[in-house]
Amino acid sequence: MEKWLAYHPPAGVDTRRNTIFFINWYGRSDFKFHVYTKTGEPDPDTGYDFGKERDSRKVIAWGGTTADDEETGLGSTRRVWFHDLSAGPESWTSNYDVDNPDLDGDGEVDYRMPPTWEYTAGGFRAPGALAGDLSLITRYVALNLLMTSSPLYPVELPTAEPPKSLNIDSNTYEGWPGVDASERYITPELLVDELSELRWRNRLDFDNQDLPYDAKAEECYLGVLTDTSCYPDSGYPAFANLYLYNWANLERTKDDAGRVDYEIPLFNYAVGEGVDVPALGFADDNYVDGTQTGVFSFISPDVVASGYGLTTTQIHEVGHHLGMSHPHDGYDSETGVDYEPAGRFLFANAGDESNSMMSYIDVNWDFSQFDRDNSDRFLTAAYHEAANRLAADVLASSRASRAKVQLRAADVLLGLSTKAFARHDYRAAYAFAEGAYNQVVAGAKRAGVDPAGAAKALAAEADAARRTVEVHSPHEFIDTLAPDSPRSQP
């Protein structure tokens, strides 16, 4: 359906630009009740095909597939998301329930979009509400969550200068008796390939080491489950146990110093029968100013029985670490509203019905075209800002004339980046902006200016901003398998 819409749009519609299709089949003589699904892309570690095995993965919307998706690629870049008003009822957005206004019993109406036949006199919603509902889906799902999302963490990463090479530094606590979890439940090639498609201008590689699940490691892990701090004098909550323990022992995992520009610290906990996990995973921060720190993933017999290995969780959580957010919760910049799929925004679960690794739908393991665009836009902006800030330092130098050639070249590249951005060629915009920054760095060196100075100043400003303005609740993005979440439904 997505491919057909991408290549057969109405006259004047360019699907290379962000395009939303609303579909209604209901009312035609040939109408059939229907939903959509996607099969054939099982979890790489367990072989479990969520699209085939779970009725809850039947959907009414889809989009964001890339040109080169290995299973269902569109062939050329298109930016399409469709929402079929006449599909369903379906589980994921709870639009099957048109009897209970408050689904979770918290006293607040849970707003969802029913199938089109429910917009009728005496139906679930008045006919006149349809146009408003379509505007809500457009703004709060398609635009805010898919096509122009907000970065969860700083995309520049916590380094002195923007990194070129990234090491996916996996470390596994082998606490599952008789099972080598890192060997059985991690597929390194897929991990590197998928993340490389998102951060395509970085060089990525992977290594894993197994760590002892000793008494202190176990104490800190179990403390997360029982809300007991393993560092009671620290003043940190028990949920920070894993961050505190691993940062106290970080040197033993930093085995690529000098070889790569940045190591992404991954910590995997494998536990045995009868031991709970706190989540599928989460991308933690430093509990001070919101800067990203470690990525934590969990596996157990129960997690495997649910269909998951470690690889897909790692890809998802590293996606968070690199700035990607969920397609079901986000931020509306005009009103300053931070929202999740609950209460008046329950319908935001529709954002999961897209070809995104950051979704909970679990029928694909790729970053969507929207994810790639968002990452490229974030990085374009970061390089523009860094280049301009550093150029100001160079121009203030007594030896600025030595950098004249480089600054002129940077101006040309930033101009090209801006033009590429305007025509929705975000890959080119990112590449030109990075080239401009590199030219300014070369000029700074000729003028005797510290190239890292501007990056440090920008980092300090961002640090101050994150300390004084809280957009997201701390540690909000914990990827659970809670029994009441759509992800846990049969």
Residue pairs with C-beta under 8 A, 6 or more apart in sequence:
1 36
1 62
1 82
1 84
2 62
2 63
2 65
2 74
2 80
2 82
2 355
3 65
3 72
3 74
5 15
5 21
5 80
5 82
6 15
6 74
6 78
6 80
7 15
7 78
9 15
9 19
13 19
15 78
15 79
15 80
16 77
16 78
16 79
16 424
17 79
17 424
18 79
18 142
18 147
18 370
18 424
19 78
19 79
19 80
19 81
20 81
20 82
20 83
20 138
20 142
21 80
21 81
21 82
21 83
22 82
22 83
22 85
22 134
22 137
23 82
23 83
23 84
23 85
23 86
23 87
24 84
24 85
24 86
24 116
25 31
25 32
25 34
25 84
25 86
26 85
26 86
26 115
26 116
26 117
31 86
34 86
34 87
35 58
35 59
35 60
35 87
35 88
35 90
36 58
36 59
36 60
36 62
36 84
36 87
37 51
37 52
37 57
37 58
37 59
37 363
38 51
38 57
38 59
38 62
38 72
38 363
38 364
39 49
39 51
39 52
39 363
40 49
40 51
40 71
41 49
41 51
41 71
41 363
41 364
41 365
42 48
42 49
42 50
42 52
43 49
43 50
43 307
43 308
43 309
43 311
43 312
43 362
43 365
44 187
44 190
44 309
44 311
44 312
44 365
45 184
45 185
45 186
45 187
45 308
45 309
45 310
45 311
45 312
46 185
46 304
46 307
46 308
46 309
48 307
48 308
50 57
50 307
50 361
50 362
50 363
51 57
51 363
53 307
54 489
54 490
55 91
55 489
55 490
56 91
56 92
56 486
56 489
56 490
57 92
57 361
57 362
57 363
58 90
58 91
58 92
59 87
59 90
59 92
59 353
59 361
60 83
60 84
60 87
60 88
60 90
60 92
60 93
60 95
60 350
60 353
61 81
61 82
61 83
61 84
61 350
61 353
61 354
62 81
62 82
62 353
62 354
62 355
63 80
63 81
63 82
63 146
63 354
63 355
63 368
63 370
64 79
64 80
64 81
64 146
64 354
64 355
64 356
64 368
64 369
64 370
64 371
65 72
65 73
65 74
65 78
65 355
65 368
65 369
66 73
66 74
66 77
66 197
66 355
66 366
66 367
66 368
66 369
66 372
67 73
67 74
67 75
67 76
67 77
67 78
67 369
68 197
69 355
69 364
69 366
70 366
71 364
72 355
77 369
78 369
79 147
79 369
79 370
79 373
79 424
81 142
81 146
81 147
81 354
81 370
83 137
83 141
83 142
83 350
85 113
85 115
85 116
86 115
86 116
86 117
87 115
88 95
88 96
88 115
89 95
89 96
89 114
89 115
90 96
91 486
91 489
92 349
92 350
92 352
92 353
92 361
92 486
93 112
93 113
93 346
93 347
93 349
93 350
93 353
94 103
94 110
94 112
94 346
94 349
95 112
95 113
95 114
95 115
97 103
97 112
98 114
98 118
98 123
98 124
101 109
101 110
102 108
102 109
102 110
103 110
103 346
104 110
104 342
104 484
106 343
108 342
108 343
108 344
109 343
109 344
110 342
110 343
110 346
111 343
111 344
111 345
111 346
111 347
112 346
112 347
113 133
113 136
113 137
113 347
113 350
114 123
114 124
114 125
116 130
117 123
118 124
118 125
119 125
119 126
119 127
119 129
119 130
120 127
121 127
125 133
133 347
136 347
137 347
137 350
139 332
140 332
140 339
140 345
140 347
140 348
141 347
141 348
141 350
141 351
142 351
144 150
144 330
144 331
144 332
144 333
145 325
145 326
145 327
145 328
145 329
145 330
145 348
145 351
146 327
146 351
146 354
146 356
146 368
146 370
147 370
147 373
148 374
148 377
149 324
149 325
149 327
149 330
149 370
149 374
150 325
150 330
150 331
150 333
150 471
151 323
151 324
151 325
151 374
151 378
152 283
152 320
152 323
152 324
152 325
152 472
152 477
153 283
153 285
153 290
153 291
153 292
153 320
153 321
153 322
153 323
154 291
154 292
154 323
154 462
155 322
155 323
155 375
155 378
155 379
155 382
156 162
156 379
156 382
156 386
156 455
156 458
156 459
157 163
157 262
157 292
157 322
158 291
158 292
158 459
159 261
159 262
160 452
160 455
160 456
161 261
161 441
161 451
161 452
161 455
162 382
162 383
162 386
162 434
162 437
162 455
163 202
163 260
163 261
163 262
164 202
164 203
164 261
165 202
165 203
165 204
165 205
165 259
165 260
165 261
165 262
166 199
166 202
166 203
166 204
166 205
166 260
166 261
166 262
166 263
166 264
167 204
167 205
167 206
167 207
167 256
167 259
167 260
167 262
167 263
167 264
168 191
168 192
168 195
168 204
168 205
168 206
168 207
168 264
168 266
168 314
168 318
169 207
169 253
169 254
169 255
169 256
169 263
169 264
169 265
169 266
170 182
170 186
170 206
170 207
170 208
170 209
170 266
170 268
170 314
171 208
171 209
171 210
171 211
171 246
171 253
171 265
171 266
171 267
171 268
172 181
172 182
172 186
172 208
172 209
172 210
172 211
172 267
172 268
172 269
172 270
173 210
173 211
173 212
173 213
173 217
173 221
173 267
173 268
173 269
173 270
174 180
174 181
174 182
174 210
174 211
174 212
174 213
174 270
175 213
175 217
175 218
175 221
175 269
175 270
175 271
175 272
175 275
176 270
176 271
176 272
176 299
176 300
176 301
177 272
179 270
179 272
180 210
181 268
181 270
181 299
181 310
182 208
182 210
182 268
182 270
182 310
184 309
185 270
185 299
185 304
185 309
185 310
185 311
186 208
186 268
186 309
186 310
186 311
186 314
187 309
187 311
188 206
188 208
190 311
190 315
190 365
191 206
191 311
191 314
191 315
191 318
192 204
192 205
192 206
194 315
194 357
194 365
194 366
194 367
195 204
195 315
195 318
195 319
195 322
196 202
196 204
197 366
197 367
197 372
198 319
198 322
198 324
198 367
198 371
198 372
198 375
199 322
199 375
200 372
200 427
201 379
201 430
201 431
201 434
203 260
205 260
207 255
207 256
209 253
209 255
211 217
211 252
211 253
213 221
213 269
213 270
216 230
216 245
217 245
219 230
220 230
220 241
220 242
220 244
220 245
221 241
221 242
221 269
221 271
222 228
223 229
223 230
223 238
223 241
224 238
224 239
224 241
224 242
224 278
225 276
225 278
226 238
227 238
228 238
229 236
229 237
229 238
229 240
229 241
230 238
230 241
230 244
230 245
231 240
231 241
231 244
231 245
234 240
234 244
236 243
236 244
236 287
237 287
239 278
239 475
240 284
240 287
242 267
242 269
242 284
242 294
242 296
243 284
243 286
243 287
243 293
243 294
246 253
246 265
246 267
246 294
247 293
247 294
250 265
253 263
253 265
254 263
256 263
257 263
264 295
264 318
264 321
265 293
265 294
265 295
266 294
266 295
266 296
266 297
266 314
266 317
266 318
267 294
267 295
267 296
267 297
268 296
268 297
268 298
268 299
268 310
268 314
269 277
269 296
269 297
269 298
269 299
270 298
270 299
270 300
271 277
271 298
271 299
271 300
272 300
272 301
273 300
273 301
275 300
276 300
276 302
277 298
277 299
277 300
277 302
277 303
278 298
278 478
279 296
279 298
279 478
279 479
279 480
279 481
280 297
280 298
280 303
280 308
280 313
280 479
280 480
280 481
281 295
281 296
281 297
281 298
281 313
281 314
281 316
281 317
281 479
282 295
282 296
282 317
282 320
282 475
282 477
282 478
282 479
283 292
283 294
283 295
283 296
283 317
283 318
283 320
283 321
283 477
284 292
284 293
284 294
284 295
284 296
284 475
285 291
285 292
285 293
285 474
285 475
286 292
286 293
287 474
288 467
289 463
289 466
289 467
290 466
290 472
290 474
291 463
291 466
292 320
292 321
295 314
295 317
295 318
295 320
295 321
296 317
297 310
297 313
297 314
297 317
298 313
299 308
299 309
299 310
299 313
303 481
306 481
306 488
307 362
311 365
312 357
312 362
312 365
313 479
315 357
315 365
316 357
316 358
316 479
317 479
319 357
319 358
319 367
319 371
320 358
320 477
322 375
323 375
323 378
324 358
324 367
324 371
324 374
324 375
325 358
325 477
326 351
326 352
326 358
326 359
326 360
326 477
327 351
327 352
327 354
327 356
327 358
327 359
327 370
328 340
328 341
328 348
328 349
328 350
328 351
328 352
328 359
328 360
329 339
329 340
329 341
329 348
329 476
329 477
330 338
330 339
330 348
331 337
331 338
331 339
331 471
331 472
332 339
338 471
338 472
338 473
339 345
339 348
340 348
340 476
341 347
341 348
341 349
349 486
351 359
352 359
352 360
352 361
352 486
353 359
353 361
354 361
354 368
354 370
355 364
355 366
355 368
355 369
356 364
356 366
356 367
356 368
356 370
356 371
357 364
357 365
357 366
357 367
357 368
357 371
358 367
358 368
358 371
360 479
360 485
360 486
360 487
362 487
367 375
372 426
372 427
373 424
373 426
376 426
376 427
376 429
376 430
377 421
377 426
377 429
377 430
379 430
379 433
379 434
380 417
380 421
380 426
380 429
380 430
380 433
383 417
383 430
383 433
383 434
383 436
383 437
384 414
384 417
384 433
384 436
385 458
386 437
386 454
386 455
386 458
387 410
387 414
387 433
387 436
387 437
387 439
387 440
388 414
389 454
389 457
389 458
390 437
390 440
390 441
390 444
390 449
390 451
390 453
390 454
390 455
391 407
391 410
391 440
391 443
392 454
393 444
393 449
393 453
393 454
394 400
394 403
394 407
394 440
394 443
394 444
394 447
394 449
395 407
397 403
397 447
397 448
397 449
399 446
399 447
399 448
400 447
402 443
402 446
402 447
403 440
403 442
403 443
403 444
403 446
403 447
404 443
405 443
406 439
406 440
406 442
406 443
406 446
407 439
407 440
407 443
409 436
409 439
410 436
410 437
410 439
410 440
410 443
411 436
413 432
413 433
413 435
413 436
413 439
414 432
414 433
414 436
416 428
416 432
417 428
417 429
417 430
417 432
417 433
417 436
418 429
420 426
420 428
420 429
420 432
421 429
441 451
444 450
444 451
445 451
480 487
481 487
481 488
482 488
